[in-house]
């Protein structure tokens, strides 16, 4: 006899008004991150202030959106902070979750890292691995699982950027660490991603004095010892005279799958403008120095870009928030750049959402097929922030009809949208939902055809959802 009964479990919702709840404890849960796993699911991390301190929590989801650990996740780091900074989440070559975060378990604030198995075991112990020891200023760590099975962590320490490589057991491989120091100015870690052959690429924001310009730098580090591979000093991605990144903005980038990286950022001066750059494995800029503008429409402004890259076509996709000159109207625009940075969707880019009164934010850009899946928060009014998504092809044309799908519609306030493309080809998104001081962590998938919930992907009609609740009884 085939028994189809089993314990009920929440899974991906098909209703944008009733998304999957990952954490709903007292207090607020904030700053989620998503890292896709090889089985079609994902790890989702966040800070939980239910017990005070903004503790680090983690949950693992199956491809069907079923929580693999206890509801509300597992505690990774018990902390005592009253505010938050950025932190790092990644997946290593063995499918373990990797986290890097500030830690105040000792007399000074330090940087620590944790490795969590797919079963929820803290592989580096309940305290993780502490990477710093001095009473220095430390901030905003990033983490990456390298192709050789190891781990690299990068963080800001005083005015420098420091990196350390750890073996699978958490032991340091680069001695006391690799320090990147500017000459007379300051550096802050911006993003970190694995490259080829155990190497990593790190991006940094270079600041000239407390009120001077802020530029974007990068460096690639050797696997064995962390030696710089793109010159003795970091490589400037954006450093024009009179140009600057926005204060407090730390752009992300994506690896190009061939040992290089693709960057996007926006400038605060001379105007609010989005740019992009690709640097190959040898450290050669493939676009014009200081990057190419994603749009040349001088009557508009652009902020908050997100970048993706399609290795087969060597094309770069950038999507951003477009505004009028008064910054009172907002929309979503995009651009495709060819292998040398040429704009392909006209010099003004492609309109996804026309300018309107509602403010857009937290644009997510996931490479999919020959185009991209894009999601964003659409703030209609205070506490009414639906999340929407769309998909475009290589020509910038909409794939779905209607072209825009609602991911979340409950009028409870959304912030900090994060997303990743799952290994089965659908988007996985998480965000903080609710009022300040009482927000929860919600999640939602978005299928390649624009639907929500379980997607039929096999020819026999079975769905890609989780089957752990199914059992077979043999007489």
PyMOL commands that set and color helices and strands:
alter all, ss='L'
color gray80, all
select strands_A, chain A and resi 2-3+20-23+29-36+42-48+55-61+74-77+88-91+97-103+110-116+129-130+138-145+151-157+160-166+178-181+186-194+200-207+214-221+235-238+244-245+253-255+261-269+273-279+292-293+300-310+315-324+330-337+350-356+359-368+371-381+384-392+404-408+414-421+427-433+440-446+471-472
alter strands_A, ss='S'
color yellow, strands_A
deselect
rebuild
show_as cartoon
